Amino acid sequence: MFHKTYKYKLKPTKDQRNLFAQFAGAARFIFNIGLECVKRALDAGLPIPTYTAIANMLPLMKILEKTCWLKTIHSQVLQQSLKDLFESIEAYFKKNKKRGFPKYKKRGQRASFRYPQGVRCRDGMVYLPKIGWVRYCDSRPIEGTIKQATVKLIGAHWYVCIVCIVEIEVPEVHITEDKVLGIDVGIKNYISTSDGTKIDNPAYLYQLLEKLRYLSKSLSRKKKFSQNWYKTRNKIQRLHIRISNLRRDFIHKLSTVLTKNHGVLAICIEDLNIPGMVKNRKLARSISDASWGTLYEFLAYKCEWLGKRFLKIDRFYPSSKLCSSCGNKQDMPLHVRVYDCAVCGLRLDRDINASINIRSAGTSELIACGEIRIGVLNEAGIGGF
């Protein structure tokens, strides 16, 4: 049983657009009310109120004159907004404080609301409780049982993300040494694999950076909140969405090719501290544009669906400094792009050498875990894509 998300562009009427805005505003309002209660309790040194305590306030808020407009909003949408808040608070205290404490949601930023149940799809239309049937671009059929749905505003268009529970038959695979692939990620070359393949980084942000700069300068010259200001701002939004879509499409296609390669049953990749690397102001834009975290996420779930193994190597493993032939360790500054071993004389591209070392480390870990069958290496190697 796996969760699979389908994203569709909605075609709402004018009245439905207004309802979307009302539902998103109500979800934001309840989220901020709950966050305000939590912050006041923390400032006063009192225990944090529970989800149930705040959720019990919703019926009263629907009666009060100032907040009686909440009666037109689906109750489960409001409850789900509170659940999202308390999940974020729990994650902050128990799992990862580096992500920061939840912040107040601002109007016009990431407008969205979620239905935990009650959503149905039929003939290119989706039923949203208290809104009705809404048309959407039926680009692909929905499989499995609908679990929940999120309606969100991206740029000037509304989208629905439908989460389904799908039964996927995972094939049983037996990993051997010649079926392990090592991958080293980079900025100039997006990935370098242990079989010698290198994929260039498309760098979509840099391709459209001049246009983005031109529009940003044009926006700064416009009178704020004027019609021309809104038009230019919408152009910038559409350009950012285009860059994001191009990047995501490239990573989807690349991860699909890597995982569906019949010559690969295990993928090993270095576990990078991406948030720490982004703090380098000279490389922050390039690292963010590369979106390695998205690549890792896509490889992980696609390998899981295909029954293959996805393995992250320790981030402190010196893959770039080790010789893939003799194991000699030597310093390798970033400007040195070719590995010249001082012991065995190996001369190899720096990234290819690192990917081979990552593959070796991953193979050793798989052998130690008993997940690999030690066999004779194939003369043809793993092969390309």
Secondary structure, 3 states (H helix, E strand, C coil): CEEEEEEEEEECCHHHHHHHHHHHHHHHHHHHHHHHHHHHHHHCCCCCCCHHHHHCCHHHHCCCCCCHHHHHCCHHHHHHHHHHHHHHHHHHHHHCHHHCCCCCCCCCCCCEEEECCCCEEECCEEEECCCEEEEECCCCCCCCEEEEEEEEEECCEEEEEEEEEECCCCCCCCEEHHHEEEEEECCCEEEEECCCCEEECCCHHHHCHHHHHHHHHHHHHCCCCCHHHHHHHHHHHHHHHHHHHHHHHHHHHHHHHHHCCCCCCEEEEECCCHHHHCCCCCCHHHHHHHCHHHHHHHHHHHHHHHCCEEEEECCCCCCCCECCCCCCECCCCCCCCEEECCCCCCEEEHHHHHHHHHHHHHHHHHHHCCCEECCCCCCCCCCCC
